[in-house]
Amino acid sequence: MLRFTPLIALIILGGLAGCTPDAPPLAPYHSNGALRQNLDPVLWANFRARFIEGGRVFDRDNEGITHSEAQGYGLLLAEAGNDPATFATLWAWTSETLMRPDGLFAWRFGPCLGREGDCITDDNNASDAEILIAWALLRAGQRWGSKEYTLAASRITTAVADKLVTRQHDRLLLRSGLFGFEDTSSITVNPSYWVFPALDAFADAFPQGPWRELATAGRKLIDDARFGAHQLPPDWVDVGPDGLKPSERFDPVFGYNAIRVPLHLVWSREPVAAHSLAAFVAWWSDPAAASAPRAWVNLESGESAPYAWSTGMQAIAVLTLARAGAHPLQVANLPVPTDEDGYFSSSLTLLAHLAAMEAR
């Protein structure tokens, strides 16, 4: 596995000093269907063998539960692996098991309490899942000429627009879930739920929706939601009448959620301002990290995780650092999952590979 140290980060960046707020934005890039490449077949086959069974993606490090987000990642990677059979099985299980009457998806399925077998254990939704699932369906419809998949994507995006996109406190926001994230004074959002390349695709396919405005609002939210000495975005943000702050509902960390923010920024076809990536570059290049950056940092106390980042985090960093330094990146130079990597780290690693492949 590729080992990545702060020194290597600086070497890759080369001209880190040029990554300033006054630097021009990075050139946009995006996926072109006619030029689309397939995910490495070995990587996809290994992921499928380790985590997918009967149309479910298993988080085996978390009591074998299935998240709606995991189904979205599985669908996205099956499309990228040009595997229509696995895609069909994943979509059948997802739509039959997790889809709610309102067109959203229950977010957690796993061991039932008090009886044998598995069942939905939390029927609230998680809005990143709807976006990932709809994006995967849209891509599959385009790749394989399936009107059924495209129509399903349309229905899901309509449900998201109707139920999860809201204007509050002078911002267009994406609800984290339909219930449980709002009170009379604030709403809690997750910056990593703005999957910018998906919003780009929705804006093209469903131009009547709020997708371009939502993407613009999400980028502004991410730029504004910077806290602590490292000026990184937290996993969760409270948006209220007095502005933004790390959410009181969760630990104020840049961690397993927010690590996806730079991935989504550089995967988008829209330009990325240098200042939007500078804090990530600085964190990953911090000489204080003895051998590798930590998996999370508390943005209030400054405490960092007692363990290093995962392979998936490392892959996102390599991709982001290359983009921030305007350096070409060969997919072969990205790390690959090991047998020690669980579902989430493996997913992030393969998503970084997919994002690198789709750079134009």
Backbone hydrogen bonds, N-H to C=O, Kabsch-Sander energy under -0.5 kcal/mol:
donor,donor_aa,acceptor,acceptor_aa,energy
9,A,5,T,-2.3
10,L,6,P,-2.0
11,I,7,L,-2.0
12,I,8,I,-2.9
13,L,9,A,-2.3
14,G,10,L,-2.3
15,G,13,L,-3.1
16,L,14,G,-0.7
18,G,15,G,-1.9
19,C,16,L,-2.1
20,T,18,G,-1.7
23,A,20,T,-1.9
26,L,272,V,-2.3
33,G,31,S,-0.6
35,L,32,N,-1.4
36,R,32,N,-0.7
36,R,33,G,-0.8
39,L,80,A,-2.8
44,W,40,D,-2.5
45,A,41,P,-2.5
46,N,42,V,-2.4
47,F,43,L,-2.2
48,R,44,W,-2.8
49,A,45,A,-2.4
50,R,46,N,-2.1
51,F,47,F,-2.4
52,I,48,R,-1.7
53,E,56,R,-2.4
56,R,53,E,-1.7
58,F,51,F,-3.3
58,F,56,R,-0.6
59,D,65,I,-2.9
60,R,58,F,-1.2
62,N,59,D,-1.9
64,G,59,D,-1.3
65,I,59,D,-0.7
65,I,62,N,-1.5
66,T,109,F,-3.2
68,S,107,W,-1.7
71,Q,67,H,-1.7
72,G,68,S,-1.8
73,Y,69,E,-2.4
74,G,70,A,-2.9
75,L,71,Q,-2.5
76,L,72,G,-2.4
77,L,73,Y,-2.7
78,A,74,G,-2.3
79,E,75,L,-2.3
80,A,76,L,-2.1
81,G,77,L,-1.9
82,N,79,E,-1.7
83,D,78,A,-2.4
87,F,83,D,-2.2
88,A,84,P,-2.4
89,T,85,A,-1.9
90,L,86,T,-2.7
91,W,87,F,-2.8
92,A,88,A,-2.4
93,W,89,T,-2.2
94,T,90,L,-2.5
95,S,91,W,-2.9
96,E,92,A,-2.2
97,T,93,W,-2.3
98,L,93,W,-0.5
98,L,94,T,-2.0
99,M,94,T,-1.2
100,R,104,L,-3.6
103,G,100,R,-2.0
106,A,98,L,-2.7
107,W,122,D,-0.5
107,W,124,N,-2.4
108,R,122,D,-1.5
109,F,66,T,-2.2
110,G,119,C,-2.7
112,C,117,G,-2.7
115,R,112,C,-0.6
119,C,110,G,-2.8
121,T,108,R,-1.7
122,D,108,R,-1.2
127,S,176,S,-2.4
129,A,126,A,-1.7
130,E,126,A,-0.9
131,I,127,S,-1.8
132,L,128,D,-2.7
133,I,129,A,-3.1
134,A,130,E,-2.5
135,W,131,I,-2.3
136,A,132,L,-2.6
137,L,133,I,-2.4
138,L,134,A,-2.5
139,R,135,W,-2.6
140,A,136,A,-2.6
141,G,137,L,-2.7
142,Q,138,L,-1.9
143,R,139,R,-2.8
144,W,140,A,-2.8
145,G,141,G,-0.7
146,S,141,G,-0.8
147,K,145,G,-0.7
150,T,146,S,-1.8
151,L,147,K,-2.7
152,A,148,E,-2.1
153,A,149,Y,-2.4
154,S,150,T,-2.1
155,R,151,L,-2.3
156,I,152,A,-2.2
157,T,153,A,-2.5
158,T,154,S,-2.0
159,A,155,R,-1.9
160,V,156,I,-2.4
161,A,157,T,-2.7
162,D,158,T,-2.3
163,K,159,A,-2.4
164,L,160,V,-2.6
165,V,160,V,-1.1
166,T,164,L,-0.6
166,T,173,L,-2.4
168,Q,166,T,-0.6
168,Q,171,R,-2.2
171,R,168,Q,-1.5
173,L,166,T,-3.7
173,L,171,R,-0.6
175,R,164,L,-3.7
175,R,173,L,-0.6
176,S,188,T,-0.7
183,D,186,S,-2.4
187,I,239,V,-1.9
188,T,181,F,-3.2
189,V,187,I,-0.5
189,V,237,V,-2.9
193,Y,190,N,-2.3
194,W,191,P,-1.2
195,V,193,Y,-1.5
196,F,194,W,-1.4
198,A,195,V,-0.8
199,L,195,V,-2.0
200,D,196,F,-2.4
201,A,197,P,-1.8
202,F,198,A,-2.6
203,A,199,L,-2.2
204,D,200,D,-1.4
205,A,201,A,-2.5
206,F,202,F,-3.4
209,G,206,F,-2.3
214,L,210,P,-2.7
215,A,211,W,-2.4
216,T,212,R,-2.4
217,A,213,E,-2.5
218,G,214,L,-2.3
219,R,215,A,-2.2
220,K,216,T,-1.9
221,L,217,A,-2.4
222,I,218,G,-2.4
223,D,219,R,-2.2
224,D,220,K,-2.4
225,A,221,L,-2.4
226,R,224,D,-1.6
227,F,232,L,-1.9
231,Q,227,F,-0.5
231,Q,228,G,-1.0
232,L,227,F,-1.4
235,D,253,V,-2.8
237,V,189,V,-2.9
238,D,245,K,-3.0
239,V,187,I,-2.8
239,V,237,V,-0.5
240,G,238,D,-0.6
240,G,243,G,-2.7
243,G,240,G,-1.7
245,K,238,D,-1.5
247,S,236,W,-2.0
250,F,247,S,-0.6
253,V,251,D,-2.1
254,F,297,V,-2.3
255,G,253,V,-0.8
259,I,255,G,-1.9
260,R,257,N,-2.0
261,V,258,A,-1.8
263,L,259,I,-0.7
264,H,260,R,-2.5
265,L,261,V,-2.3
266,V,262,P,-2.4
267,W,263,L,-1.6
268,S,264,H,-1.2
273,A,271,P,-0.5
276,S,273,A,-1.3
277,L,273,A,-0.6
277,L,274,A,-1.2
278,A,274,A,-1.2
279,A,275,H,-0.6
281,V,277,L,-2.2
282,A,278,A,-2.5
283,W,279,A,-2.2
284,W,280,F,-2.4
285,S,281,V,-1.3
286,D,283,W,-1.1
289,A,286,D,-1.9
290,A,288,A,-0.9
295,A,307,Y,-1.8
297,V,254,F,-1.5
298,N,303,E,-3.8
299,L,252,P,-2.9
299,L,297,V,-0.6
302,G,298,N,-2.0
305,A,296,W,-2.5
309,W,293,P,-2.2
314,Q,310,S,-2.3
315,A,311,T,-2.5
316,I,312,G,-1.9
317,A,313,M,-2.3
318,V,314,Q,-2.6
319,L,315,A,-2.2
320,T,316,I,-2.8
321,L,317,A,-3.1
322,A,318,V,-1.9
323,R,319,L,-2.1
324,A,320,T,-3.1
325,G,321,L,-2.0
326,A,323,R,-1.3
327,H,322,A,-3.0
333,N,330,Q,-2.3
334,L,331,V,-2.0
341,D,338,T,-1.4
346,S,342,G,-2.5
347,S,343,Y,-2.4
348,L,344,F,-2.6
349,T,345,S,-2.2
350,L,346,S,-2.3
351,L,347,S,-2.5
352,A,348,L,-2.2
353,H,349,T,-1.8
354,L,350,L,-2.4
355,A,351,L,-2.9
356,A,352,A,-2.4
357,M,353,H,-2.3
358,E,354,L,-1.7
359,A,356,A,-1.1
